[in-house]
Amino acid sequence: NLSIHLKGVSGRKFFRRAGRHLEKVLEDTAAFVTLRIEALQEVQVKHLNRLLKRLSRYGDRIYISLDEEVRHLIEIDSSVFNLVLERTGGRDRTGR
């Protein structure tokens, strides 16, 4: 399982590079990917959406963990991706 933690500022270049690398990993292996998003600015939403569109064919192996503070910014298609909702402070709904 490959885990990427997004917290803070990342630009278009980051999302493009990450997309290439993640696509290669998902194409060449049976790996699962977790994208944990704790903080995201509105200007980054467009870049994240492009990344998710690019990775959508592998959605059954991608878990997206959203902190409740960013949930209102991002629409994740739970029929494509595995969605994990987190409370502020990194605890999921099970209290972990």
N, C-alpha and C positions, 0 to 999 in steps of 0.2 A: 504494500500500500504506500503510495506516494502522497505526501501531504504538503499543501502550500497554504501558508498563512498570510492573508492580506490584511495589513493593518497600517494605515497611513497612505502616503501619496505614492502612486505609481502611474506613470504616463503611458501614452500610446505605445511607445517603444517596448516597454515591459510586457504589455499584454500581447503584442505581436510576437515577440520572442518566446514568451511562455507558451503561446498557442502552438508554435512550431515544435517546440520540445515536447510538450504534452501529447500532441498528435502523434509524434514519432513513437513515444513510449507506449501509447495506447494501441497503436497499429502493430508494433513489433512484439508486444508482450501481453500477458493476461493480467497486467497490473490494474489495481483500482486506484483512483485518484480522489483525494478529499481536498476541496477548496474551502478553506475556513475564512469567512469574511467578517472581520470585526469592525472595520472602519472603511468607509468609501465616500468620496465626495461626489456630488451630483455630476460633475464633469467627467468622472471616470465611469459612470454607468454605461455610456455608449460603448466604451472600449470593452468593458466586461461583457456586454451583450454580444458584441462581435466574437469575443472569445468563446462564449457559450454556444453560439450558432456554429462556429467552426468545430466544436467538440461534440455537438449533439448526436452524431452517429454512434458515439461511445457512451451515451448518457446512462446506460444501464450499469456502467462501471465508474460513474462519477457521483460522488457525494458532495453536496453543497451545504455547508453549515453557515447559517446566517445569525449574527447577533441581532437581538431584537431592536437595537438602535438603527440598523440599516435596512430592516425589512421593508419599510415604507418606500425605499428608493429602488428596490430591485424586484422584478417579477420573474420568478423561476417557474418553468413549466414542470410540474411534478409528474407529468406523464412521460417526460423524457429523462429527467434527472432525479436522483434520490435526494430529497430535501430534508435537512436536519435543522430544526429551529432551536436556537440557543437563547438563554436568558443572558442579560448583561452580566459580565463577570465570567463568562465561559462555561456556565453550567447548563447542561441540556435539560429537557423536560423530565428526565428521570432523576435529576438531582446530582448527576455526576459532574 
